[in-house]
Amino acid sequence: MDLIESYITWLEMNRGRAPRTAKKYRQALERLVVYLAKEGKTLEQATREQLEAFTGLHAHKELKLRPRARRPLVAAVRGFYAWAASHGHVESNPAAAVDYPKAGRVLPRAMTLVSAEQLLMQCDLSEFRGVRDAAILSILIGCGPRISGVLSLNQEDLIWYAVEDRERLAIRFREKGDKERLVPAPIETALMIHAYLGHQELDGIDRSLESGDRVLFVSTRNRTVPPHEYNGEVRRLKARAFFQQLRKYGEKAGIPAEQLHPHAMRHLFGTELAEHDIDLLIRQDLLGHEDPKTTQIYTTLAMRKKSAAIDAANPLRKMNIPVSELARQLERSARRAP
């Protein structure tokens, strides 16, 4: 176990892996220790065959993991033994040839523009909590961050600047191992945040941190904390509380359950960037993706331009077939719709 902890520490300190990733890797390696013990082996004595069996048949039958869910397990094993070999803990790397399971690509489920609009309209702007939630949703929809990046914001992460004598806002997000990126916010988002920051109820809340920063998005109720301690970092809105509000708004608006997740708004953002042919590198930067292949997934979801191209150039349009007149009527009706 000491060897695992040494590796996890190295992973966090030298590779900057997020605590959540480190936790997953630790759990995977602890499972490997149990598996090897039944084989009469230690981590240092593991063979390629045993590692392949652990990440393959054992993970499938005993751990009930599907191919995609086994990939982090393989990553943990491969990473650990590459580190162990480079640091002299094992003579050679027995996991070097352990393959990742092949798994089909799962396309993300994006929130629709209609659902996003309905969601925002559920926020009661006459109440402080409604203004707060509208500001959060406008960031998720308009800037495409992960929810962790939004709820970890401090007021000092809001950077106001001028473009052609007009005030603009950029938001500094810290996500996935505290990696920073600066994203310009839409004017609509800036207006929502202005409304939140200017709310009189926010003025009466102590959200100061030891660093001198101020928590941006605060909770309005926490029965587990004494009133005199309900300030600073303790006052920060938690993800669970926001998820509850999101479901409440979504159910009220009749939005499908599969769209009621902050990542569905991130997928909407990425898809809209692709729809408007924004350069891949700019999209990658705005979304905070390390691998451009991840960003390219949104190109697959961008269907409006593809649909327009099909409508304009497909051979069936140039023919007179039994459904041609009906197709033209439907097209005219769509153009007349508001």
N, C-alpha and C positions, 0 to 999 in steps of 0.2 A: 504494500500500500504506500510506503514511503516513496517508492519509485514513481507511482502514479501521481502523488502530490507534487513531486519535483517536476514532472512533466507538465502538470496543470499550471503550476506557478510560472514555468518557462513560457507556456502558451499565452498566459495573460500578460506577462511582463514584456516578453520579447516579440510576440506576434500580435499583441493588442486584441486578443479575442475577448468578446463580450462575456460577462459572467454567466449568462444563460447558455452560451456555447460551451464554456468550460464545464458547466454542470452536466450537460449532456454527455460530453466526452468522459468525464469522471464516472458517470453511471455506466456507460458502455464498457469501460475498462474494468470496473468492479464486477460486472457480469462475466467478463472474460476470465477474471481470477477464479470465480466460482466454477466456471466451466472447466478450466485447466486443472483445478484441484481434483475434480472427479476423474480426470485423465492421469492423475499422478504427476502433474507438471506444474512449474511456476511460470511466471511471465518470461523469465530469462531463458526457460527451456522450451518454449513453444516452437512448434514446427510449422512450416507453411501449410501442410495438410490440416493440422489442427485449427489454424486460423481460418482457413477456407471453410472448414466444417462449421466453425462457430458463426461466421458471418453469413453462411449459406443455409444449410439444412437445419442447424440448430435454431437460427434466428427465425426461420420460416415455421418450423414445427413447434418448437417450445416457446419462443417469444411471440409467435403469431404476428410477425412483421411482414408487411407487403414489400415488394421490391423497392419502392420509393422510400419507405420508412427504414429500410436496411442501409441506405446510402450513408447516413450519419454514423452508423455503427462501423461501416467499413472505413470511413474517414478517420474515426477515432483510432482504430487499430493501425491503419497505415501511418497516421501521423505519429503515434506513440513509438512504433518500432523504427521509423526513420530517425526520430530524435534519439532513441536508445542506442542505435548503431553509431550515430555521429558523436555521441558522448561516451562511447566505450562500455556501455552497460551490457551489450550483446555483441558477439563477434561479427555477425552479419544480420542483415534485415530480412527476417522470414516473411514479412508482409509485403515485400516489394512487388510481388506478382499477384497479390490478392486483388481480384477485379471488383469493380462496382457492379451491382446488379443492373441489368437493363430494365428501364421503366419508361413507359410512355409519358410524354410531356402533358402535364395538366394545365390547361389554359385557365387563367384567373377569371373569376366572375366579377365583372364590373357593375357598379351601380349605373343605372340609366340616368340621363339628364333629367327626365321627368321625375324620377324618384328623388334625385338630389334636390330638385326645386321644391317638391312636396315636403321633404324632410326639413328644409330650412324654414318653410312657411309654418311649421308646427311650433316654432319657438315663440313664446309669448314675450314680445319686446317691452311690455309694460312691467315686467318683473326682472330682477337682477339675474336670476338663474337663466332665464330665457335669453337675455342679452349675452351672457357668458357662453351658453351653448351655441348660439348663432355664430359667435366669434370663432369658437373651436371648429364648428362645421365648415365655416368659410375658409379656414386654413386647410382643413383636410381636403376639401373639394378644389380649392383654388391653387394650392401649392403641392399637393400630393405627398406629404410626409407620412411616416409611420406614426401611429398614435403615441408611441413612446416618445417620439421626438417632439410632439405637441405638448404633452403633459409635463415634460421636463423643462419647458421653456421658462426662463426668467424674463422680467420686463427689459432687462439690459440686452437681451437677445434680439430686441426689436431695433432695427437700425433705420432711422429716418434720413432721407437724402432728397435732393432736388434734381429733377430732370426738366429742363426748359421751364424753369420757375414754377414747376408743379411738384408738390410734395409726394414722394413715393416711399414705400416701405420695403425693406428686405429683412428676412427672418433667418437667423442663424440656428440651424438645427444640429443637434448632436444625437447620432443614432449609431447602433451596431458598433460597440467598442469605442464610443465617444468620438467617432469620426465626424468632423464638422463639414457643413456645406452651407452656403449662403444662397437663398432663393428669393428672387423678387416676388413680392405679393401683388395680386391683382388689386386694382383700386377698390373694388367691392370689399375685399378682405380688410384692407386698411381702414375703410369706413366702419366696418363691424368692430374692429379692434379699438378704434377711437371711441366708439359708443361705449364699449366695455370699460376702457380706462377712465372715461369721464363719468361713469356712474357713481352717484353719491354713496351708494352702499359699499363700494370698493374702498372709498376713502377711510371708512371706519374699521378696516381690517388690517391687522398687523401681519404683514407677509415678508418682513425683513429677514434676511439670512445673515449668517456670520460673515460671509464674504462681502456684504454690503449690497448684494443683489436683492431683488424682490421677486417672490414667486409670482408667476403671471396668472395662471388659472387656479382659482381657489375653490375649495369645497364650501358648502353652505351649512352643513350639519355633520357632526361626528360625535355620536353619543358615547364612544369608547374613550374619549379624551376629556379630562377636566377642563372647564372653561379657561382657567388661567394658563393652561399649556397649549391651548388651541391657537397657535400662531406659527409664523415662520414656515419651516419645511413641513411641519405637521398639517398645515393648512392647505397644502398642495392637493389638487383634485386627483383622485386615484382612478386608474383605468376601469376598475370594476364598477365604480359609481357612474362613470360616463357611459359604459356599455348599457347599464340599466336605463339611463335616460334615452339612449339611442333606440333601444327596443321599444320604449314607451312611445316615442315620437313615430317610429316606423309603423307600429301596430295601429296607431291612431290614424295614420295616413294610408293604411292598407298596402304598405310596401312589402314585397316578398321577403321572407325571412332570410334567404340566401344573400340578399343585398344589404342586410342590416349588420354590417361589420365595417369598421374604419378602413380596412384594406380594400373594400369594394370601392370606396371613394378614391383611394390611391390608384386603383386600376382604372377608374373613370378618367382621372387626370392623365395617366399614361396613354390611354386610348385616344383621348382628344388631342394630345400632342402629336400622335401618329397620324390622326385624321387630317391634321393641318400641315403635314409634311415637314414638321420641325426636324432639323438636322439630328441624326442619331447621337452624335457626341453631346449636343446640347441637352437632348432628352436624357441621356445617361447621367449627365451632371445634375440636372434638376431632380431626377429620381434618386440619386445617390447610389447607383449600381456600380459595383466593381467590374462586372463582366458585361460588355455590350450585348452579349447573347441574351441576357435577361431582359434588357430593354427592348430587344427586337420582338419579344413575345407580343408587345402591344401593337406592333405592326400587323400581326395576325388578327387582332381584335378590331382593327380600324376598318369598318365595313361600309361607311357612308360613301367614301370615294370609290371603293370597288363596286358598290351597287350602282352608282351613277355611271361608271364606265360600262358596266354590263347593260344598263338601260339604253345607253347611247349607241353601243357598237355591236350588240350581239346579233347573230344572223337571223334569229327568229323575228326580231323587230322588222326586218326587211321582207318578211314573208306575209302572206295572207292565209292564215290558218284558222281553224274554228274558234279559237279563243282570242284572236287578234283584237276584235272590236271591244270585248270585255276588258282586255288589258289597257286599251286606250282610254276607256271610260274611267277605270280605276286611277290612271295617271292623271287625268283631268281633275278628278275629285280630290286627289292629293294636292294638286297645285292650288285649288280653291280653298282648301282648309286653312284656317288661321294659324 
